[in-house]
């Protein structure tokens, strides 16, 4: 086999899709997860195919761990410090 690199280590050979661009722009506007960590993923509150799925009010900027917990049905504790 000529390419022995794992698939994640491969360099990008194509341009980002419109979905990747939209989610990237959303994360640029919402850089922090609700737990305080940097947001790395966009979670959609509505199911695929819903007409308002990609509206900002129906998306959450989350870190990887919070995104996993959302899909597992777990709750995430948010700590807020009084200023």
C-alpha angles and dihedrals in degrees: 000000000000099000112053097164118115111254094249091057093057117108118246111268099177136052118261115270122244088257091054091047093049093049091046092053090048090053090049088058093043107037099165131067120226089253091058098255121119111277113243102166139043116228118201115216093199126064124257112280096031109131094227096042095114098047113117093240089059096051134072128206105224141165119245094260094050090047091054091048092049091055092046089055094246125139123238119221113227118204116204120191118214111238 
